[in-house]
Amino acid sequence: MIIRVIFSWIRPTSHGKVSRFVMESTDPILKPIRRALPDMGMLDLSPLIAILLFELIRNLINGMI
């Protein structure tokens, strides 16, 4: 997710193997979040929401162990 955010700031060429891998591996996570969030123009909060959800899930799992 962090790499995806950095890529959104620097706009690497979308034809690179690394950038294509990052986009393809994070899109299945970010697309449903984007659909659920209201449109905020150029501000994309979906990576932040995804990171917070990952942390919540990690804490829930650690609490169960």
Secondary structure, DSSP 8 states (H G I E B T S, - for coil): -HHHHHHHHH---TTSHHHHHHHHHHHHHHHHHHHHS---TT---HHHHHHHHHHHHHHHHHHH-
